[in-house]
Amino acid sequence: MSDTDRAKATPASTAVVEGKSDTAGTPIITMGEASTKKLIFCSAGIFFCYFYYGILQEKITKGKYGEGENQEKFHFTLTLVFVQCIINAAYAKIAMLLFAKEKDSTPNSLYAICSLTYLGAMLASNHSLQHVTYPTQVLGKSVKPIPVMVLGVIFAAKRYPIAKYFCVLLIVAGVALFMFKDQKTSTTDDRPFFGTGEFLLLVSLTLDGLTGASQDKMKTNYKTGANSMMLFINVFSVIWLAIGLIVSGEIFEFIPFASRYPFVLFNMISFSLASALGQMFIFITVTSFGPLTSSLLSPH
């Protein structure tokens, strides 16, 4: 056999799996190393984006508008999420135009269903801030991997090794105990243990689990790309929200509110940009590593 034939017979993956450099001495990054670096990159992106996102979210929803007896509260949850979804969709569309277009065969019905659960989880989580503090919200959402895992098993036929269940429980318990320690010192005795805010967080967690199951189906059955998933879930969310804003009349209340306090628009746009960038990292994580890994990295 000639040297050329031997070269053709050698699997291309041999150098990647067994060696650290090719014949020319050029370092080769293994698939495992590439995945690890990608996960670290996504983790850092999610952390920094949603750190800023959280600051703005509390500033918008818990802030006071006006002075003295004329102070008003922000209660336009639908409008806030509507702006957020528009910017998320625009960001995903720009990403699709700049980079190679993804082939997408995911049915619109699956996107529509996923957008409803995704939207419901966001609305319930945002609205809970009108009843609980931001640390309480983070504490509640820290157990998000559990419904994602459980509902993924029930609805998406996912199977996880026992070790993964154990690791998820340890991570969730650690975060919850850490947050509960700080939260315990700031709670008051006259507040019920399980009120409206806690109920909304429970609803949000359940819908997070259903969203994860839908995304698992997209990833497994249709190989849906990150940008496509982000674009179409948010486009359908914009449609649902537009209907909700008109039917509820909230948009007609928000317009005069924004005219009285125009700075809220800047905060909402900044909040939505942080969300869009953070969502990009989340959907890359979902399509590359699965919804469970994504839920461990971000409570949002």
N, C-alpha and C positions, 0 to 999 in steps of 0.2 A: 504494500500500500504506500502510495506517495505521500509526501508531507502535506500536499494540498488536500488529499483525500482524508488524511488524519484530522486536519483542521476542520473539514466539513463535518466529520463524524463526531467531533467533540461538542457536547452540549454547551450552548451559550451561557447557561446558568452556572457552569462549573467555576468560572473565575469569580462570579459574584458570591457563591456560597462558600467555596473552599479557600479562595485567595483574597489577598488584600491589595494586590497590584497586578497589572497585566504584564505582558512580556516586555513592554517598554518602560516598566517601572512606574507607570502612572497609578496613583491610588484609586481604588475602586470602592464606592460606597455600597454596602450590602443593602438588600431590601429591608432587613430589620432595622438597620441604622437609619435609613431614609424614613421609615414609618415612625421611628422614635423621634427624630428631629421634627417631622411634620406635626406630631402630637404635641410636642413641647411648644412649637410655634403657635399652634392653634390655642393651646392652653393660655399662653401669655397674652395673645390677642383678645381672648374672651375675658380674661381677668381685667386688663386695663380698660377695655371698652365698657364693660359692665360696671366697673368701679365708678367711672364718670357718669354712666347711665343712671346708676343708683342715686348719686348725689343730685342730679338734675330731676329725677323722678320725685324724690322727697321734696325738693325745692318747689316744684310745680304743684304737687298735690297737697302738701301740708303748709304751703306758704300762705301768708295773709296779704290780701289785696285791698288797698285803701287804708284810711286812718280812722282812729276813734270808733264811734258807733257805726260808721259807714263801712267798716271792714267786711270784705266778702271772702268766701272760700271758693277754691277751684273745684267744681264738681262735674266737669265736662269730660268724663272718662271716654265716652265714645269718640269725641272729637280728637282727643289726644292720641288714641290708638289709630284713628283714621289717618291722621298726619303721619304717624309712625309707619303705617303699612304702605302709604303712597311713596314715601322716601325709600323704604326697603325694596319695593318693587322697581323703582327707578334705578336704584343702585345695582340690582341684579341684572336689569336690562342693559345697563352700560357695561357691566362686566361681560355679558354675553357678546356684545358688539366688539369689545376690545380683544377678547380672547377667542379661541376656537369654539365654534358653535357646537353645542352638545346635541346629540341625537336623543330625542325624547319621545317615548311611546307610552308614557303614563296616561291613563284615561282621565279625562277632565272630572269625571264623577269622583275619583279618588282624591284629586286635588280639592274639590269642593267640600267633601266630607272632612278632610284633614284641616282645611282652612277654618271650618266651624269649630272644631275642638281646639285648634291653636288659638283662634280668636277668643273663644270663651275662656280659655285659661288665662290669657293676657288681661281680659276685661275684669275677671273675678279677682285676679292678683292686684291690679291697679286700684280697683274699687275698695279692696280690703284696707288700703292705706288711709281711707277716710274713717276707719274704725280702730285700727291698730297702728303701732309704731313701725318704722321701717325695720329695726332689728327683729321684731316679732314676725314680720313678713318673711325675712330671710331665714329665720329659724324654722318657720312652717315649710318653706320651699326647700329647705335642706334635705328633706326626706323624699324629694322628687324621684330619685332613682328607684325607690321601692315600687310605686305604682307603674313606672315605666317598665320595670322588670316583670311584675306580676301580670299586667295587662298585655304585655308583649307575649308572654307564655300563653295566655288565654286566647287572644285574638289573632296573633301573628304566628302562632305555633313555634315560638322561639324555645330553644333549649339551652340552658346554661349549666356548666359544671357546678357541683356543690361548693367548691372553693370560691367561685365568683359570688354566689349568694352570701357566703360568709364575709367576704371582703367588702361587699356593698354595705352589709349591715354594720360592719366595724366603722367604715368611713362615715356613714350617716349618723351613727351613734356618737362618734367623736365630734362631728360638727355640731350636732344638736346639743350635746352636753356643754360644749364650749360657749355656744350662743346662749343657752339657758342660764349659765352662771352669771353672765352679764345682764341678762334680761330680768332675772329674779330680783336684783337689787333695785330695778326701776319701776316695778309693777306696784300697783296699789291694791289694798284689800277690798275696796268697794267695787272693783271691776269683776264681772263674771269670768270664770275660767274659760268657758266656751260661749262666745258671743257671735255677733254678726260677722265680724272680721275673720274669726277662726273658721266659721262655716264657709265663707267665701274662699279661704285658703284651701279648705278640703275639696271644694268644687274645682278649684284651679288645679290641684294635684291630680284629681281623677281625670280631668280633661287632658292634662299633660301625659298621663299614661296612655290614653286613647290616641293622642297625637303621635306618641312614640311608636305605637303599634302600626299606625297608618304609614309612618315613615319607614318602618321596617319592611312593610309590604312593597313600598316603592323601591327600596334599595335591593331587596331580594328578587322580586318578580320583574322589575322593569329597568334596573340599573340606573335609576334617575340620578342625574348630575346635580351638584350643589347649586349651581346658578338657576337651573330649571326649577328645582324644588323651591328655592327661595322666591323666584319670580312669580310662579303660578299660585302658590299658597297665598302670597300677599295680594295678588290681583283679585283672587276670589274673596279675600278678606275685605278688600276695598269695596267690592260690590255689596257684600252683606252689610258693611258699616254704613254705606251711603243710604241704603234702604232704612236702616235703623235710625240714622240721623234725621231723615225726613219724617218718618212715622212718629218718632218721639218728640220732634220739634226742638231737639237740643241744639242743632246748628243755628237756629234763629235766636236762641238765648246766648250762644257763644259769641256771635258777631258783635253785639253791643258790648259784651264783657271785654273782648279783645280791643275794641276801640277805646275803652276806658283805661285799659292796662296793656298797651302795645308791647311792652317788654316781654309779656308772656309768650308772644309769637316767636321771639328769638330763642327763649328757653325751650320751647316745644321743638323748634327746628334743630337746635343743638342736641337735644335729647334723642330725636329721631335719627340724626346722623350717627350718633354713638351706637344706637340700636342697629342701624344698617350695617355698620362695620362689624359689630359684634355678631350679628346674624350670619354674616359671611363666614366667619370662623366657626360658628355653630353648625352651619349646613355642610361645610367641608368636613367637620368632625363626624356628623351624622352619616354622610355618604362614604367616608373612609373607614370609620371605626364603629359606627352604629349609634342608635339613639341612647343606649344605656351609657356608653362612654361620654356622650355629650351631656347627659343629665348629671353625671358626676362632676363635670367641669363647670357647669353653670346652673343656678337655680331658676333662671329666667326662661 
